[in-house]
Amino acid sequence: MSNRIDMGQVQPNGVKAIMHLEQYMANTELPKMHKELIKIRASQINGCAYCVNMHTADARKYGETEQRLALICVWREAHGIFTEEEQLLLAMTEEITLIHNHGLSDDLYEKSIQTFGEVKTAQIVMAVITINAWNRMAVSLHTKIDKA
């Protein structure tokens, strides 16, 4: 297969628009590790090796353990590894990423409002939306992982 387009070269304003979402996310109240958990889980679901590779590396820089990184994809069965807040983030990430199933359920939405409040809940939703945009671009264009 031939190389696919470089979106940054062909549609730089589109990439800049997503970068603006990233800049917005950088200034939210969400802890860096929560953002990385969201990015990793959505990227796993979407089959985006490029983003999984990038965000697991970022999470390591922030102090995430290898054990927790290995267990994100099976977080429901990893009892005692993730906090209740992290489990809620991961569940929300799955429901929003897999929007074709039913979207964010009333139950998780209400739990999020009770746990995080309206502002942080909105920020979590935006974090999931942002990584899903990047995933779709990288997977569609077969973005390759840089070898270490």
C-alpha positions in Angstrom: 0.0 0.0 0.0 1.3 3.5 -0.8 1.7 6.2 1.8 -1.4 8.1 2.7 -1.7 11.8 2.8 -0.2 13.9 5.6 -3.2 15.7 7.0 -1.0 18.5 8.4 0.2 19.3 4.9 -3.0 18.7 3.0 -5.5 20.2 5.5 -3.4 22.2 8.0 -6.4 24.2 9.3 -8.2 21.0 10.2 -5.3 19.8 12.2 -5.0 23.2 13.8 -8.6 23.0 14.9 -7.9 19.8 16.7 -4.8 21.3 18.2 -7.0 24.0 19.6 -9.0 21.3 21.4 -5.7 20.0 22.8 -4.8 23.5 24.0 -8.2 23.8 25.7 -7.7 20.4 27.3 -4.2 21.4 28.6 -5.9 24.2 30.6 -8.7 22.1 32.2 -8.9 20.9 35.8 -8.5 17.3 34.8 -5.3 15.7 36.2 -2.7 14.8 33.6 -3.0 11.1 34.5 -6.8 11.1 34.1 -6.3 12.6 30.6 -3.8 9.9 29.7 -6.1 7.1 31.0 -8.8 8.5 28.7 -6.5 8.8 25.8 -5.1 5.3 26.2 -8.5 3.6 26.7 -10.1 5.3 23.7 -7.1 4.6 21.6 -7.2 0.9 22.6 -10.9 0.7 21.6 -10.3 2.4 18.3 -7.3 0.3 17.5 -4.9 3.3 17.2 -1.5 1.8 17.8 0.1 5.2 17.2 -1.9 6.9 20.0 -1.6 4.0 22.4 2.2 4.1 22.0 2.3 7.9 22.4 0.1 8.1 25.4 1.5 5.1 27.3 4.9 6.8 26.9 3.4 10.1 28.2 1.8 8.3 31.1 5.1 6.7 32.1 6.7 10.2 32.1 4.0 11.2 34.6 4.8 8.2 36.8 2.3 5.6 35.7 3.3 2.0 36.5 3.8 -0.7 34.0 1.2 -2.8 35.9 -1.5 -0.2 35.5 -0.7 0.4 31.9 -1.0 -3.3 31.1 -4.3 -3.5 32.9 -6.1 -0.5 31.4 -7.7 -2.7 28.7 -9.1 -5.0 31.4 -9.8 -2.5 34.1 -13.1 -4.0 35.1 -11.3 -7.2 36.1 -8.3 -5.4 37.7 -9.9 -5.1 41.2 -8.1 -2.7 43.5 -5.8 -1.3 40.7 -7.9 1.7 39.6 -9.6 4.2 41.9 -13.4 4.6 41.7 -12.8 7.9 39.9 -10.5 6.3 37.4 -13.0 3.5 36.9 -15.7 6.1 36.2 -13.4 7.8 33.7 -12.7 4.6 31.9 -16.4 3.6 31.8 -17.3 7.0 30.4 -14.5 6.8 27.8 -15.9 3.5 26.6 -19.5 4.6 26.4 -18.6 7.8 24.6 -16.1 6.1 22.2 -18.6 3.3 21.5 -21.4 5.9 20.9 -23.1 3.6 18.4 -24.1 1.3 21.3 -26.1 4.0 23.3 -23.8 6.8 24.1 -23.2 8.0 27.6 -25.8 6.3 29.7 -27.9 8.2 32.2 -26.4 6.1 35.0 -22.8 7.1 34.2 -23.7 10.7 33.5 -25.4 11.0 36.9 -22.4 9.3 38.6 -20.1 11.7 36.9 -22.1 14.8 37.9 -22.2 13.6 41.5 -18.5 12.7 41.5 -16.9 15.4 39.4 -19.5 18.1 39.0 -20.8 19.7 35.8 -17.5 21.5 34.8 -15.3 18.4 35.1 -17.9 16.2 33.5 -17.9 18.5 30.5 -14.1 18.4 30.4 -14.1 14.6 30.5 -16.5 14.5 27.6 -14.4 16.9 25.7 -11.2 14.9 26.4 -12.9 11.8 25.0 -14.1 13.7 21.9 -10.6 15.1 21.3 -8.8 11.8 21.5 -11.4 10.1 19.3 -10.8 12.8 16.6 -7.0 12.1 16.7 -7.7 8.3 16.7 -9.9 8.5 13.6 -7.3 10.6 11.8 -4.4 8.3 12.7 -6.2 5.1 11.9 -7.8 6.3 8.7 -4.4 7.5 7.4 -2.4 4.6 8.8 -0.1 6.8 10.8 3.0 4.8 11.6 4.7 4.4 15.0 8.2 5.8 15.2 10.6 3.1 16.2 12.5 3.8 19.4 
